[in-house]
Amino acid sequence: PREFETAKWVLSVNLFGTIHGHHAFVPQMLKQGNECHIINTSSTLGFQTPNGNYPISKHGIVAVSEALHHELTGLKSNIKVHVMMPGIADTPFQVNIGNTRNQHQTIVLSSR
């Protein structure tokens, strides 16, 4: 169903994009041993749990960030984890949420 594909795409971009970033950069940050900062971008919707894929993905970013913070604290690392919580912005991602996955990727990439 289309709703499932949209949910999968939104979670893939927002939540799993954040997780993949952690997997890509945290090991190198740990090796360096210097003070480092990870800044994840959520949304004011990350403090709420309303219905919908987008708010769920943003709430998930907050949860993943908190979990990473506790994991890194347990390792006594010098890595700090922050979450930016901007308000709602008019972006191609939000406007075109109903399009197909390929159309989303084209829109998001062309807006950079």
TIMI-2910 file (N, C-alpha, C, CB; in pm, 1 decimal, decimal comma, always signed):
<rs>
+----------+----------+----------+----------+----------+----------+----------+----------+----------+----------+----------+----------+------+
!      n_x !      n_y !      n_z !     ca_x !     ca_y !     ca_z !      c_x !      c_y !      c_z !     cb_x !     cb_y !     cb_z ! resn !
+----------+----------+----------+----------+----------+----------+----------+----------+----------+----------+----------+----------+------+
!    +82,3 !   -120,9 !     +0,0 !     +0,0 !     +0,0 !     +0,0 !    +86,1 !   +126,4 !     +0,0 !    -93,3 !     +0,3 !   +121,2 !  Pro !
!    +32,4 !   +227,5 !    -61,0 !   +103,1 !   +355,4 !    -74,4 !   +140,5 !   +415,6 !    +60,7 !    +17,7 !   +454,1 !   -152,0 !  Arg !
!    +52,3 !   +405,0 !   +159,6 !    +79,0 !   +462,5 !   +291,6 !   +202,5 !   +398,4 !   +354,6 !    -43,1 !   +444,7 !   +383,9 !  Glu !
!   +216,6 !   +267,5 !   +337,1 !   +331,8 !   +197,5 !   +391,7 !   +460,7 !   +244,4 !   +324,3 !   +315,0 !    +46,1 !   +375,2 !  Phe !
!   +457,3 !   +259,0 !   +191,9 !   +575,6 !   +305,3 !   +118,9 !   +614,0 !   +447,0 !   +161,1 !   +550,3 !   +300,3 !    -32,8 !  Glu !
!   +515,3 !   +532,6 !   +182,2 !   +543,2 !   +669,4 !   +227,8 !   +605,0 !   +665,6 !   +367,3 !   +413,5 !   +755,5 !   +228,1 !  Thr !
!   +548,6 !   +584,7 !   +456,8 !   +602,0 !   +573,3 !   +592,7 !   +746,4 !   +523,2 !   +588,7 !   +514,4 !   +478,3 !   +678,0 !  Ala !
!   +770,9 !   +422,5 !   +507,1 !   +905,4 !   +366,1 !   +495,8 !  +1004,5 !   +471,5 !   +446,0 !   +905,0 !   +244,5 !   +401,1 !  Lys !
!   +962,4 !   +550,2 !   +349,1 !  +1051,1 !   +652,7 !   +293,1 !  +1079,3 !   +762,2 !   +395,8 !   +989,1 !   +714,1 !   +166,1 !  Trp !
!   +977,0 !   +810,9 !   +465,7 !   +995,6 !   +917,4 !   +564,6 !  +1088,3 !   +869,8 !   +676,5 !   +859,2 !   +962,3 !   +622,9 !  Val !
!  +1066,5 !   +749,2 !   +727,6 !  +1152,8 !   +695,8 !   +832,9 !  +1294,2 !   +672,4 !   +781,4 !  +1094,9 !   +565,5 !   +888,3 !  Leu !
!  +1306,1 !   +630,5 !   +656,6 !  +1437,3 !   +608,0 !   +596,4 !  +1518,0 !   +737,3 !   +590,3 !  +1422,1 !   +549,1 !   +456,1 !  Ser !
!  +1456,5 !   +844,0 !   +546,5 !  +1526,2 !   +972,6 !   +533,6 !  +1555,9 !  +1031,9 !   +670,9 !  +1442,5 !  +1071,6 !   +450,2 !  Val !
!  +1454,1 !  +1050,7 !   +751,9 !  +1470,9 !  +1122,2 !   +877,5 !  +1539,7 !  +1039,8 !   +985,9 !  +1337,8 !  +1167,7 !   +927,0 !  Asn !
!  +1484,5 !   +926,8 !  +1019,1 !  +1536,2 !   +849,5 !  +1131,7 !  +1660,2 !   +768,7 !  +1093,8 !  +1428,3 !   +756,5 !  +1184,7 !  Leu !
!  +1650,4 !   +689,5 !   +987,7 !  +1764,0 !   +606,0 !   +952,1 !  +1878,3 !   +685,8 !   +891,3 !  +1720,5 !   +498,8 !   +856,3 !  Phe !
!  +1850,2 !   +800,8 !   +832,7 !  +1957,4 !   +889,9 !   +787,8 !  +2042,9 !   +933,6 !   +906,3 !  +1899,0 !  +1013,1 !   +715,4 !  Gly !
!  +1978,0 !   +964,3 !  +1016,8 !  +2048,3 !  +1002,4 !  +1139,7 !  +2129,8 !   +885,0 !  +1192,8 !  +1948,3 !  +1050,9 !  +1246,9 !  Thr !
!  +2068,6 !   +767,9 !  +1197,5 !  +2137,8 !   +648,9 !  +1248,4 !  +2258,3 !   +613,9 !  +1160,3 !  +2040,6 !   +528,9 !  +1255,4 !  Ile !
!  +2242,3 !   +622,3 !  +1029,2 !  +2354,4 !   +592,7 !   +938,6 !  +2467,6 !   +692,7 !   +959,7 !  +2307,8 !   +595,4 !   +790,8 !  His !
!  +2433,2 !   +818,2 !   +985,3 !  +2535,1 !   +919,4 !  +1015,1 !  +2613,8 !   +883,4 !  +1140,0 !  +2470,6 !  +1056,7 !  +1032,1 !  Gly !
!  +2543,9 !   +835,9 !  +1241,8 !  +2612,8 !   +793,3 !  +1364,6 !  +2709,1 !   +678,8 !  +1335,3 !  +2510,6 !   +750,4 !  +1472,4 !  His !
!  +2662,5 !   +580,7 !  +1259,4 !  +2747,2 !   +464,9 !  +1228,3 !  +2867,9 !   +505,5 !  +1143,6 !  +2665,6 !   +357,2 !  +1154,9 !  His !
!  +2851,6 !   +606,9 !  +1061,5 !  +2961,0 !   +650,2 !   +974,6 !  +3066,5 !   +731,4 !  +1049,8 !  +2906,0 !   +732,3 !   +859,4 !  Ala !
!  +3024,2 !   +815,2 !  +1144,5 !  +3117,9 !   +911,0 !  +1203,7 !  +3161,2 !   +882,4 !  +1347,0 !  +3057,9 !  +1044,1 !  +1199,7 !  Phe !
!  +3077,3 !   +818,6 !  +1426,9 !  +3111,9 !   +797,2 !  +1568,4 !  +3238,7 !   +713,1 !  +1585,1 !  +2995,8 !   +729,3 !  +1640,9 !  Val !
!  +3259,3 !   +604,5 !  +1510,8 !  +3383,9 !   +527,9 !  +1530,2 !  +3510,4 !   +613,3 !  +1511,6 !  +3387,6 !   +410,4 !  +1432,9 !  Pro !
!  +3510,7 !   +698,4 !  +1410,4 !  +3627,0 !   +785,3 !  +1387,0 !  +3640,7 !   +888,4 !  +1499,0 !  +3614,9 !   +856,6 !  +1250,3 !  Gln !
!  +3528,9 !   +941,7 !  +1546,1 !  +3532,7 !  +1037,6 !  +1656,5 !  +3589,8 !   +971,9 !  +1782,2 !  +3391,4 !  +1093,5 !  +1684,7 !  Met !
!  +3550,3 !   +847,4 !  +1807,8 !  +3601,9 !   +774,9 !  +1924,2 !  +3752,2 !   +752,2 !  +1912,1 !  +3529,5 !   +640,3 !  +1940,2 !  Leu !
!  +3799,0 !   +718,0 !  +1792,1 !  +3942,6 !   +695,5 !  +1770,5 !  +4022,5 !   +822,7 !  +1795,9 !  +3968,2 !   +645,3 !  +1627,6 !  Lys !
!  +3969,2 !   +937,2 !  +1753,9 !  +4041,2 !  +1063,4 !  +1769,8 !  +4056,3 !  +1100,6 !  +1916,9 !  +3969,2 !  +1175,3 !  +1694,9 !  Gln !
!  +3954,1 !  +1071,3 !  +1996,1 !  +3960,7 !  +1100,9 !  +2138,3 !  +3942,5 !  +1247,1 !  +2174,8 !  +4089,1 !  +1055,1 !  +2190,5 !  Gly !
!  +3929,9 !  +1334,2 !  +2076,2 !  +3908,2 !  +1476,6 !  +2102,5 !  +3763,7 !  +1502,7 !  +2140,2 !  +3946,7 !  +1560,8 !  +1980,3 !  Asn !
!  +3737,1 !  +1619,6 !  +2196,6 !  +3597,6 !  +1657,3 !  +2219,4 !  +3532,8 !  +1680,4 !  +2083,5 !  +3586,3 !  +1785,1 !  +2310,3 !  Glu !
!  +3420,8 !  +1615,8 !  +2063,5 !  +3346,2 !  +1626,7 !  +1938,7 !  +3200,1 !  +1651,4 !  +1971,2 !  +3362,8 !  +1499,2 !  +1851,7 !  Cys !
!  +3128,0 !  +1703,8 !  +1874,5 !  +2985,8 !  +1730,3 !  +1893,0 !  +2907,4 !  +1673,1 !  +1775,7 !  +2959,4 !  +1881,9 !  +1907,4 !  His !
!  +2803,7 !  +1598,7 !  +1807,4 !  +2708,9 !  +1548,5 !  +1708,3 !  +2584,3 !  +1634,4 !  +1723,4 !  +2677,3 !  +1393,4 !  +1727,7 !  Ile !
!  +2539,7 !  +1693,0 !  +1614,3 !  +2419,6 !  +1776,5 !  +1617,6 !  +2316,6 !  +1714,0 !  +1524,6 !  +2451,1 !  +1924,8 !  +1575,9 !  Ile !
!  +2213,9 !  +1655,2 !  +1583,7 !  +2105,5 !  +1594,4 !  +1507,0 !  +1992,2 !  +1694,7 !  +1493,3 !  +2055,4 !  +1463,6 !  +1574,3 !  Asn !
!  +1925,4 !  +1691,9 !  +1380,4 !  +1812,8 !  +1782,5 !  +1357,6 !  +1682,5 !  +1706,2 !  +1367,6 !  +1824,1 !  +1851,3 !  +1220,4 !  Thr !
!  +1601,2 !  +1746,1 !  +1462,7 !  +1468,5 !  +1689,1 !  +1480,0 !  +1367,8 !  +1796,0 !  +1440,5 !  +1445,2 !  +1639,5 !  +1627,5 !  Ser !
!  +1276,0 !  +1826,5 !  +1527,2 !  +1171,3 !  +1925,2 !  +1502,6 !  +1100,3 !  +1948,4 !  +1634,9 !  +1070,9 !  +1877,8 !  +1390,4 !  Ser !
!  +1026,1 !  +2056,1 !  +1643,0 !   +944,3 !  +2075,6 !  +1762,6 !   +846,2 !  +1959,9 !  +1777,2 !   +868,5 !  +2210,8 !  +1756,3 !  Thr !
!   +818,3 !  +1891,9 !  +1667,3 !   +731,6 !  +1774,0 !  +1673,1 !   +800,3 !  +1657,0 !  +1743,1 !   +689,2 !  +1732,7 !  +1532,1 !  Leu !
!   +931,6 !  +1666,8 !  +1764,5 !  +1004,2 !  +1563,9 !  +1835,5 !   +969,2 !  +1556,9 !  +1983,2 !  +1150,1 !  +1586,2 !  +1819,9 !  Gly !
!   +905,3 !  +1662,1 !  +2034,3 !   +860,6 !  +1663,1 !  +2174,0 !   +719,8 !  +1608,7 !  +2188,2 !   +867,0 !  +1804,0 !  +2230,7 !  Phe !
!   +654,9 !  +1583,9 !  +2075,9 !   +515,9 !  +1539,8 !  +2076,8 !   +507,4 !  +1403,5 !  +2008,9 !   +423,4 !  +1643,4 !  +2005,7 !  Gln !
!   +395,5 !  +1338,6 !  +2023,0 !   +374,3 !  +1213,9 !  +1949,0 !   +239,3 !  +1216,7 !  +1878,5 !   +382,8 !  +1092,2 !  +2043,5 !  Thr !
!   +218,5 !  +1316,9 !  +1791,2 !    +93,6 !  +1317,4 !  +1715,1 !    +96,5 !  +1208,6 !  +1608,3 !    +69,7 !  +1455,5 !  +1650,6 !  Pro !
!    -15,7 !  +1186,6 !  +1546,0 !    -24,1 !  +1087,3 !  +1438,4 !    +56,3 !  +1133,5 !  +1318,4 !   -170,8 !  +1062,2 !  +1397,8 !  Asn !
!   +104,0 !  +1038,8 !  +1243,5 !   +172,1 !  +1070,2 !  +1118,3 !   +315,6 !  +1023,2 !  +1118,2 !   +167,5 !  +1218,0 !  +1092,1 !  Gly !
!   +364,5 !   +993,1 !  +1000,6 !   +500,1 !   +941,9 !   +982,6 !   +606,9 !  +1044,5 !  +1015,7 !   +518,6 !   +894,5 !   +841,6 !  Asn !
!   +585,5 !  +1166,7 !   +973,8 !   +686,3 !  +1271,6 !   +995,3 !   +709,0 !  +1296,5 !  +1144,3 !   +643,5 !  +1402,4 !   +926,1 !  Tyr !
!   +605,2 !  +1321,8 !  +1225,0 !   +628,1 !  +1341,3 !  +1368,5 !   +690,0 !  +1218,8 !  +1436,6 !   +497,5 !  +1375,9 !  +1436,5 !  Pro !
!   +649,6 !  +1100,7 !  +1393,3 !   +707,6 !   +979,2 !  +1450,4 !   +857,3 !   +974,3 !  +1421,7 !   +637,7 !   +853,3 !  +1394,0 !  Ile !
!   +897,2 !  +1009,7 !  +1300,4 !  +1039,1 !  +1007,0 !  +1264,9 !  +1117,1 !  +1110,0 !  +1345,9 !  +1057,6 !  +1033,0 !  +1114,5 !  Ser !
!  +1058,9 !  +1226,3 !  +1368,5 !  +1127,4 !  +1331,5 !  +1444,4 !  +1134,8 !  +1296,7 !  +1592,8 !  +1055,8 !  +1466,1 !  +1425,8 !  Lys !
!  +1031,7 !  +1233,4 !  +1645,8 !  +1034,1 !  +1184,5 !  +1783,6 !  +1142,8 !  +1077,4 !  +1796,6 !   +894,5 !  +1127,7 !  +1825,3 !  His !
!  +1155,9 !   +993,5 !  +1695,6 !  +1258,5 !   +889,5 !  +1695,1 !  +1398,9 !   +946,0 !  +1697,7 !  +1242,4 !   +801,8 !  +1574,3 !  Gly !
!  +1421,6 !  +1058,8 !  +1631,2 !  +1554,2 !  +1122,2 !  +1632,2 !  +1590,8 !  +1164,6 !  +1774,1 !  +1557,5 !  +1244,6 !  +1536,8 !  Ile !
!  +1494,5 !  +1217,5 !  +1848,3 !  +1519,7 !  +1255,3 !  +1987,7 !  +1556,7 !  +1131,0 !  +2068,5 !  +1395,1 !  +1325,8 !  +2049,6 !  Val !
!  +1481,0 !  +1023,1 !  +2052,0 !  +1506,2 !   +899,9 !  +2126,5 !  +1643,2 !   +840,8 !  +2091,7 !  +1395,9 !   +797,2 !  +2097,8 !  Ala !
!  +1677,4 !   +837,0 !  +1963,8 !  +1807,0 !   +783,9 !  +1920,7 !  +1920,6 !   +870,5 !  +1975,1 !  +1814,4 !   +776,5 !  +1766,3 !  Val !
!  +1900,9 !  +1000,8 !  +1975,1 !  +2003,3 !  +1092,3 !  +2026,7 !  +2025,3 !  +1070,7 !  +2176,1 !  +1963,3 !  +1238,3 !  +1999,9 !  Ser !
!  +1916,9 !  +1053,6 !  +2250,4 !  +1929,3 !  +1027,9 !  +2394,2 !  +2000,1 !   +895,1 !  +2418,9 !  +1790,3 !  +1027,5 !  +2461,6 !  Glu !
!  +1965,4 !   +793,8 !  +2342,3 !  +2029,4 !   +663,1 !  +2358,5 !  +2179,1 !   +672,0 !  +2328,3 !  +1962,8 !   +558,8 !  +2266,7 !  Ala !
!  +2215,1 !   +743,1 !  +2221,0 !  +2356,1 !   +759,1 !  +2185,3 !  +2429,3 !   +836,4 !  +2294,2 !  +2370,4 !   +831,0 !  +2049,6 !  Leu !
!  +2367,0 !   +939,5 !  +2347,3 !  +2427,4 !  +1016,9 !  +2457,2 !  +2461,2 !   +925,1 !  +2574,9 !  +2331,5 !  +1130,3 !  +2503,7 !  His !
!  +2366,7 !   +841,8 !  +2615,3 !  +2389,0 !   +752,2 !  +2728,8 !  +2496,6 !   +647,6 !  +2697,5 !  +2258,0 !   +682,6 !  +2767,8 !  His !
!  +2497,1 !   +597,9 !  +2574,7 !  +2598,9 !   +500,2 !  +2535,2 !  +2738,1 !   +562,9 !  +2539,3 !  +2569,4 !   +445,2 !  +2394,1 !  Glu !
!  +2751,2 !   +683,6 !  +2484,4 !  +2881,4 !   +750,3 !  +2481,2 !  +2926,0 !   +793,5 !  +2620,2 !  +2876,4 !   +871,1 !  +2388,8 !  Leu !
!  +2831,8 !   +832,7 !  +2704,6 !  +2864,3 !   +867,8 !  +2842,7 !  +2918,2 !   +744,5 !  +2915,9 !  +2739,6 !   +924,8 !  +2915,9 !  Thr !
!  +2855,7 !   +630,6 !  +2891,6 !  +2901,2 !   +505,9 !  +2951,2 !  +3042,0 !   +467,7 !  +2907,9 !  +2806,2 !   +395,4 !  +2916,1 !  Gly !
!  +3079,2 !   +507,0 !  +2787,6 !  +3213,6 !   +480,7 !  +2736,5 !  +3313,8 !   +586,2 !  +2782,8 !  +3211,4 !   +474,7 !  +2584,4 !  Leu !
!  +3265,1 !   +686,3 !  +2853,9 !  +3347,2 !   +799,0 !  +2900,4 !  +3415,5 !   +870,6 !  +2783,1 !  +3453,2 !   +749,7 !  +3000,7 !  Lys !
!  +3342,0 !   +882,8 !  +2672,6 !  +3397,1 !   +949,9 !  +2554,8 !  +3383,1 !  +1101,6 !  +2569,1 !  +3326,3 !   +901,1 !  +2425,9 !  Ser !
!  +3452,4 !  +1172,3 !  +2482,2 !  +3444,8 !  +1318,0 !  +2478,1 !  +3346,0 !  +1365,1 !  +2371,5 !  +3583,4 !  +1377,7 !  +2451,6 !  Asn !
!  +3253,6 !  +1279,6 !  +2332,8 !  +3156,9 !  +1314,0 !  +2228,8 !  +3027,8 !  +1360,0 !  +2295,2 !  +3130,5 !  +1192,9 !  +2133,8 !  Ile !
!  +2983,8 !  +1477,8 !  +2257,7 !  +2858,6 !  +1533,8 !  +2308,4 !  +2752,4 !  +1520,7 !  +2199,6 !  +2876,5 !  +1683,4 !  +2351,9 !  Lys !
!  +2630,4 !  +1491,5 !  +2240,4 !  +2520,1 !  +1475,6 !  +2145,0 !  +2417,6 !  +1585,3 !  +2170,5 !  +2454,3 !  +1333,9 !  +2157,1 !  Val !
!  +2381,0 !  +1656,5 !  +2065,3 !  +2284,5 !  +1765,6 !  +2073,2 !  +2171,1 !  +1739,1 !  +1975,0 !  +2352,3 !  +1902,4 !  +2043,8 !  His !
!  +2055,7 !  +1795,3 !  +2004,5 !  +1942,9 !  +1785,7 !  +1912,5 !  +1890,1 !  +1926,8 !  +1887,4 !  +1830,2 !  +1692,1 !  +1969,5 !  Val !
!  +1888,6 !  +1966,0 !  +1760,9 !  +1829,0 !  +2092,6 !  +1719,9 !  +1679,9 !  +2069,4 !  +1698,9 !  +1896,8 !  +2148,8 !  +1590,0 !  Met !
!  +1597,6 !  +2161,2 !  +1745,9 !  +1452,4 !  +2143,6 !  +1738,5 !  +1385,9 !  +2263,9 !  +1669,4 !  +1393,7 !  +2124,1 !  +1880,3 !  Met !
!  +1409,7 !  +2283,7 !  +1540,2 !  +1346,7 !  +2398,1 !  +1473,0 !  +1195,6 !  +2378,5 !  +1458,9 !  +1409,7 !  +2419,7 !  +1334,4 !  Pro !
!  +1127,1 !  +2488,0 !  +1435,8 !   +983,3 !  +2483,0 !  +1411,3 !   +955,0 !  +2433,4 !  +1270,4 !   +919,9 !  +2621,0 !  +1432,9 !  Gly !
!   +831,5 !  +2438,3 !  +1232,5 !   +789,6 !  +2391,2 !  +1100,8 !   +843,1 !  +2484,4 !   +992,7 !   +635,6 !  +2381,6 !  +1092,4 !  Ile !
!   +899,0 !  +2425,6 !   +888,0 !   +952,4 !  +2502,3 !   +775,5 !   +885,4 !  +2454,7 !   +647,1 !  +1107,4 !  +2487,7 !   +765,9 !  Ala !
!   +863,6 !  +2545,3 !   +556,9 !   +803,8 !  +2513,0 !   +428,2 !   +914,0 !  +2459,4 !   +336,7 !   +733,2 !  +2638,1 !   +365,1 !  Asp !
!   +922,8 !  +2326,6 !   +324,4 !  +1026,8 !  +2264,3 !   +242,8 !   +964,0 !  +2173,7 !   +137,2 !  +1124,4 !  +2184,0 !   +331,2 !  Thr !
!  +1039,1 !  +2142,9 !    +31,8 !   +987,7 !  +2048,9 !    -68,5 !   +953,3 !  +1913,5 !     -7,5 !  +1089,6 !  +2030,4 !   -180,1 !  Pro !
!  +1026,0 !  +1871,2 !    +96,3 !   +998,7 !  +1743,2 !   +162,5 !   +857,7 !  +1743,4 !   +218,9 !  +1101,6 !  +1715,7 !   +274,8 !  Phe !
!   +822,3 !  +1849,1 !   +287,9 !   +690,8 !  +1858,2 !   +350,8 !   +580,4 !  +1876,5 !   +245,9 !   +688,1 !  +1974,3 !   +451,4 !  Gln !
!   +604,1 !  +1962,1 !   +150,9 !   +503,1 !  +1993,8 !    +50,5 !   +470,2 !  +1874,0 !    -36,5 !   +549,7 !  +2108,7 !    -36,2 !  Val !
!   +570,8 !  +1792,3 !    -68,6 !   +553,7 !  +1683,8 !   -164,1 !   +549,4 !  +1546,5 !    -99,1 !   +663,7 !  +1687,5 !   -264,5 !  Asn !
!   +507,3 !  +1538,5 !    +24,2 !   +508,9 !  +1413,1 !    +98,7 !   +426,7 !  +1303,1 !    +31,0 !   +457,0 !  +1436,4 !   +238,8 !  Ile !
!   +330,5 !  +1339,4 !    -50,5 !   +245,8 !  +1239,2 !   -114,7 !   +300,8 !  +1183,6 !   -244,1 !   +113,2 !  +1297,0 !   -141,0 !  Gly !
!   +412,3 !  +1235,4 !   -293,7 !   +469,7 !  +1187,3 !   -419,5 !   +538,8 !  +1053,2 !   -401,6 !   +568,3 !  +1289,3 !   -475,2 !  Asn !
!   +582,1 !   +997,5 !   -512,0 !   +652,2 !   +868,8 !   -504,2 !   +792,6 !   +889,1 !   -450,0 !   +657,6 !   +800,4 !   -642,8 !  Thr !
!   +855,7 !   +781,1 !   -411,1 !   +989,7 !   +787,0 !   -352,3 !  +1089,8 !   +853,3 !   -446,5 !  +1037,6 !   +646,7 !   -316,3 !  Arg !
!  +1091,1 !   +815,7 !   -573,1 !  +1187,0 !   +873,2 !   -666,9 !  +1163,7 !  +1021,8 !   -686,6 !  +1179,5 !   +801,8 !   -800,3 !  Asn !
!  +1038,8 !  +1062,7 !   -689,5 !  +1010,3 !  +1204,5 !   -703,6 !  +1059,8 !  +1279,7 !   -580,4 !   +859,4 !  +1227,9 !   -724,8 !  Gln !
!  +1043,8 !  +1222,2 !   -462,5 !  +1092,9 !  +1284,9 !   -340,9 !  +1243,5 !  +1306,1 !   -349,6 !  +1057,5 !  +1199,9 !   -218,3 !  His !
!  +1315,7 !  +1202,7 !   -389,2 !  +1461,1 !  +1213,8 !   -392,8 !  +1502,9 !  +1321,9 !   -489,3 !  +1525,1 !  +1080,9 !   -431,6 !  Gln !
!  +1438,5 !  +1329,5 !   -604,6 !  +1471,4 !  +1432,0 !   -701,5 !  +1443,8 !  +1570,3 !   -646,0 !  +1393,8 !  +1410,5 !   -829,5 !  Thr !
!  +1330,7 !  +1588,4 !   -582,4 !  +1292,8 !  +1719,0 !   -526,8 !  +1390,1 !  +1760,5 !   -417,0 !  +1148,5 !  +1714,9 !   -471,4 !  Ile !
!  +1417,9 !  +1670,2 !   -324,8 !  +1504,7 !  +1703,9 !   -212,6 !  +1646,1 !  +1734,8 !   -261,9 !  +1507,5 !  +1589,1 !   -110,2 !  Val !
!  +1698,8 !  +1653,7 !   -352,0 !  +1833,0 !  +1676,6 !   -401,6 !  +1843,0 !  +1803,9 !   -484,0 !  +1878,1 !  +1559,2 !   -483,3 !  Leu !
!  +1739,3 !  +1836,6 !   -559,1 !  +1745,8 !  +1955,3 !   -644,0 !  +1729,6 !  +2083,5 !   -561,9 !  +1638,1 !  +1948,6 !   -752,7 !  Ser !
!  +1683,4 !  +2073,1 !   -438,4 !  +1664,1 !  +2194,4 !   -358,1 !  +1789,2 !  +2232,3 !   -280,7 !  +1548,4 !  +2175,5 !   -261,7 !  Ser !
!  +1894,7 !  +2153,3 !   -290,4 !  +2019,4 !  +2181,3 !   -216,0 !  +2110,5 !  +2270,0 !   -294,3 !  +2092,2 !  +2052,8 !   -180,9 !  Arg !
+----------+----------+----------+----------+----------+----------+----------+----------+----------+----------+----------+----------+------+
</rs>
